[in-house]
Amino acid sequence: MKKTTHLLMLAVALLCSSVIIAQSTITGTVLDADLNSPLPGANVIEKSTTNGTSTDFDGKFSLTSQATSGQIVISYVGYGSVTLSFNGNTNLGSIKLTSDNSLDEIVIIGSGVIDLAEDRETPIAVSTIRANQIQEKAGNSDLPEVLKSTPSVQSVQAGGFGDGQMFLRGFDQTNTAFLLNGQPINGMEDGKMYWSNWSGVLDVANAVQIQRGLGASKLAISSVGGTVNIVTKTIDRRKGGFVQQMVANDNYTKTTAYYSTGVNTKGWSFAALLGHWQGDGYVDFTDGQGQTYFFSVGYKPNDNNTFNFLLTGAPQWHAAAGSGSIKSFLDNGRKYNSWNFSGVESPNLLNGGKYPGGRNIYHKPVANISWDLDINDNSSLSTVLYGSMGRGSFAQARTSGSQVTYARGSNNNHNWYGLVSNYNNQLNENLNFNIGADFRFYNGIHFRDVREFISVNSVNAFSDYNGGNYQLTEAGGINPWTVFFKPNTDHGERFGYDYEEQINYAGIFGQLEYSNDQFSAFFQGAVSTQSHLRTEFLNATNEGQSEESKKVNNPGFNVKAGAAYALNDFNKVFVNAGYYSRQPFHSLLFQSDRNSNLLLDPEVDNEKITGLEAGYQLGGDNVKANFNIYHTTWDNRTLVSNNGEVGDDFISYQTRGVKQVHMGVELELMTKPTDNMDLNGFVSIGDWEFDGNGDISAFDNNGTDISSTELTTTVAPLDGEKVGGASQFTAGISGRYEFIPRLSLDANWNMYKNLYSNIGAGSNALKLPSYNTIDTGLSYKVLLGENDSKSLQFRVNIYNITDELYLESVSGNEPASSNPSENWKGINTSNTGRFGYGRTWNVSMRYNF
């Protein structure tokens, strides 16, 4: 009996030990392949079982299996799934998932110059919008609308297609750096961004990363508010594509098709996208239409070299919305457009038989060639050669009495070429070094001509350059394709102004970063020089002889440094500081368009920008948070404005020594209460004011300082005034709930407070009413074909679902009237303003194959 008992105990022990031996623990970290950042909430399932888990906010997971070997399947909404094998206790390391918007694996080319935040160990204040979110949220909106649910961002929709504006920490688009795959795309002359020229970029975007404040870019871009990096498709590994149809309010329709061949056995790949859109516009008489195209060729001859050619563009035209008093909108509705003319016979009439007061026509193709070279295990070189050719104008209706006579084109053409190259070397386990160069060559071509004859056949003009009196008899047209391929090159068909600019830029940059398990620190530096030259044609004094201005050379530099310390696996703190000496924009250096070779005297000096920021990052299984504080001083600003043409006079005003101080706090919270629910929120509180007064000067046509006769004071009383244009308090909550696999509902609420009017020198900013908006969307994806290789996606978006009426922006400082009927929510209705869009919607269907 004792022997039997011993045998039974031995059998139980052996059985238990076999169970223990049979158990396997599989660990790893799931990352976004494009951004190399963690994917929280990814599903990890043991194949052919119900045994599974999900990743934490750092993308990490640990799964226990009763088998000694087998496979696990890792999946995430909007990404392609991955199946991996395990054998016993296995650490799978980093597992990268790729976006499956078109069921393609995507490779980022030129990654060494893109400067994503994840490429650096020392953190910054950053938010990333990934491809699946862009696809769902963008709809028929501009990029700023996609970013509005991130801290310190406000999107202003303005009037016509592509006329939206974005503010970041209170700074407008001219002072926020926008990059396309690491390539600067802000206007070289004035820093402006026109979203109508980039309407197709969201169709091919893998991700958009918004880096607030100092950012991670090593380029000498001298952004004040921050940096927005748009990362597009390049090489797709797998063959496939999609076809999408969208319809929206106000007769909007958009058709898009994309296809990729994948990478063949010889390392070649080809991808192309084509699209067409058109619509009436939300604001009355703001019709528009355009096309988008994208073409990419990749070649990977071996493991060390990757080449890619990319071409993209968005030719379009759209009618503009005119400004008006707040009262005019209240009387006529928020869709009111004062800028149109009725009763005109034209082959290009808009709705209702009215001719638009202004129409934007533009085509700006952008091309680049990139080369990524892996020199060895520790060093690499990335180089991008790029160029763009912009052709187009703003066609403004001209009248004689009550009759529209012709459309005058204010043309802003350019040729822009550049090169960015970056060498990276991992010096040792803890130290990384890179250095690079940035060259830009820009030729701006500006003139006025006739875009369209309406009730006349010619226009009279006079200039010494063209030999006195002459007539304009040729019309350039309003088709962006024609404008691009047949631009007006005849100086005899130009009037008003006709000049060119040459802006050349050269810079070098570098970064050194040290990092270990707990501590990291970096130092960045860049130096640059920028030259300016203007060549005058129309307003030159001698017939047929152009005149060149004095050449202006401006050096500039920036330095940035920072450090971070990981308190433990879930808590990290960081601090960054930076200083920019930024060259003034070309538009601030010269006198008005009438005598464009006249340099302003005194000449404009570099702006001085100092940035300080600190942050705390919290990671966990169900909660992740980012907290940032910032202080930005923007000193020695110069503002230039004019009072327009009055007879032969054209008086311009220059306000120098303007200083702004922007400080604030930001909190971003991301939670996952359940496996099928995401709930996020943010709040940003800013205090943005002018510090000190400015000095005003006035100049006449000849560049003579006439301040003593034109100005009652040479001091601009700005001290303590609030900076207008964007809300200094913003907050939002966004959520997503998946009812059943691939059926989800999402919504976001945004609140805007402490918004002030835009003011000129010596004005008092008005505090505008606060407002809220709610957007919602519904998505459903049907899997088709073998191995779910095909799918059909449906999406519905509704914006401002409550149809709230709110003032989006105001220019003016007229205080509230004592007569309540002359005010709206405390704002005098005689001020010029713009109401935000009411309820809008779009519906799309997308077939992935």
Stockholm file with secondary structure:
# STOCKHOLM 1.0

chainA/1-849         MKKTTHLLMLAVALLCSSVIIAQSTITGTVLDADLNSPLPGANVIEKSTTNGTSTDFDGKFSLTSQATSGQIVISYVGYGSVTLSFNGNTNLGSIKLTSDNSLDEIVIIGSGVIDLAEDRETPIAVSTIRANQIQEKAGNSDLPEVLKSTPSVQSVQAGGFGDGQMFLRGFDQTNTAFLLNGQPINGMEDGKMYWSNWSGVLDVANAVQIQRGLGASKLAISSVGGTVNIVTKTIDRRKGGFVQQMVANDNYTKTTAYYSTGVNTKGWSFAALLGHWQGDGYVDFTDGQGQTYFFSVGYKPNDNNTFNFLLTGAPQWHAAAGSGSIKSFLDNGRKYNSWNFSGVESPNLLNGGKYPGGRNIYHKPVANISWDLDINDNSSLSTVLYGSMGRGSFAQARTSGSQVTYARGSNNNHNWYGLVSNYNNQLNENLNFNIGADFRFYNGIHFRDVREFISVNSVNAFSDYNGGNYQLTEAGGINPWTVFFKPNTDHGERFGYDYEEQINYAGIFGQLEYSNDQFSAFFQGAVSTQSHLRTEFLNATNEGQSEESKKVNNPGFNVKAGAAYALNDFNKVFVNAGYYSRQPFHSLLFQSDRNSNLLLDPEVDNEKITGLEAGYQLGGDNVKANFNIYHTTWDNRTLVSNNGEVGDDFISYQTRGVKQVHMGVELELMTKPTDNMDLNGFVSIGDWEFDGNGDISAFDNNGTDISSTELTTTVAPLDGEKVGGASQFTAGISGRYEFIPRLSLDANWNMYKNLYSNIGAGSNALKLPSYNTIDTGLSYKVLLGENDSKSLQFRVNIYNITDELYLESVSGNEPASSNPSENWKGINTSNTGRFGYGRTWNVSMRYNF
#=GR chainA/1-849 SS CHHHHHHHHHHHHHHHHHHHHHCEEEEEEEEETTTTEECTTCEEEETTSSCEEECCTTSEEEEEESSSEEEEEEEETTEEEEEEEEESSEEEEEEEECBCTTSCCEECSSHHHHCCGGGSSSCCEEEEEEHHHHHHHHTTSCHHHHHTTSTTEEEECCSSTTCCEEEETTBCGGGSEEEETTEECSCTTTCCCCGGGGTTGGGGEEEEEEEETTCSCCSSCCCSSEEEEEEECCEESSCEEEEEEEEETTTEEEEEEEEECCCCTTSEEEEEEEEEEEECCSSTTCCEEEEEEEEEEEEEEETTEEEEEEEEECCEEEECCCCEEHHHHHHHCTTCCCCEEESCCCTTCBGGGEEESEEEEEECCEEEEEEEEECSSSEEEEEEEEEEEEEEEEEEEEEETTEEEEEEEEEEEEEEEEEEEEEEEECSSSEEEEEEEEEEEEEEEEEEEEEEESSCSCEEEEETTTTEEEEECCCCCSCHHHHHHSCCCCGGGCEEEEEEEEEEEEEEEEEEEEECSSEEEEEEEEEEEEEEEEEESTTCSSTTCCEECCCEEEEEEEEEEEEEEEEETTEEEEEEEEEEEECCCGGGTBCCGGGTTCBCSSCCCCEEEEEEEEEEEECCSSEEEEEEEEEEEEEEEEEEEEEEEETTEEEEEEEEEEEEEEEEEEEEEEEEEETTEEEEEEEEEEEEEECSCEEEEEECTTCCBCHHHHCSCSEECCTTCBCCSSCSEEEEEEEEEEEETTEEEEEEEEEEESEECBCCTTCCCCEECCEEEEEEEEEEEEEESGGGCEEEEEEEEEESTTCCCCEEEEECCCCCCSSGGGEETTEETTSEEEECCCSEEEEEEEEEC
#=GC SS_cons         CHHHHHHHHHHHHHHHHHHHHHCEEEEEEEEETTTTEECTTCEEEETTSSCEEECCTTSEEEEEESSSEEEEEEEETTEEEEEEEEESSEEEEEEEECBCTTSCCEECSSHHHHCCGGGSSSCCEEEEEEHHHHHHHHTTSCHHHHHTTSTTEEEECCSSTTCCEEEETTBCGGGSEEEETTEECSCTTTCCCCGGGGTTGGGGEEEEEEEETTCSCCSSCCCSSEEEEEEECCEESSCEEEEEEEEETTTEEEEEEEEECCCCTTSEEEEEEEEEEEECCSSTTCCEEEEEEEEEEEEEEETTEEEEEEEEECCEEEECCCCEEHHHHHHHCTTCCCCEEESCCCTTCBGGGEEESEEEEEECCEEEEEEEEECSSSEEEEEEEEEEEEEEEEEEEEEETTEEEEEEEEEEEEEEEEEEEEEEEECSSSEEEEEEEEEEEEEEEEEEEEEEESSCSCEEEEETTTTEEEEECCCCCSCHHHHHHSCCCCGGGCEEEEEEEEEEEEEEEEEEEEECSSEEEEEEEEEEEEEEEEEESTTCSSTTCCEECCCEEEEEEEEEEEEEEEEETTEEEEEEEEEEEECCCGGGTBCCGGGTTCBCSSCCCCEEEEEEEEEEEECCSSEEEEEEEEEEEEEEEEEEEEEEEETTEEEEEEEEEEEEEEEEEEEEEEEEEETTEEEEEEEEEEEEEECSCEEEEEECTTCCBCHHHHCSCSEECCTTCBCCSSCSEEEEEEEEEEEETTEEEEEEEEEEESEECBCCTTCCCCEECCEEEEEEEEEEEEEESGGGCEEEEEEEEEESTTCCCCEEEEECCCCCCSSGGGEETTEETTSEEEECCCSEEEEEEEEEC
//
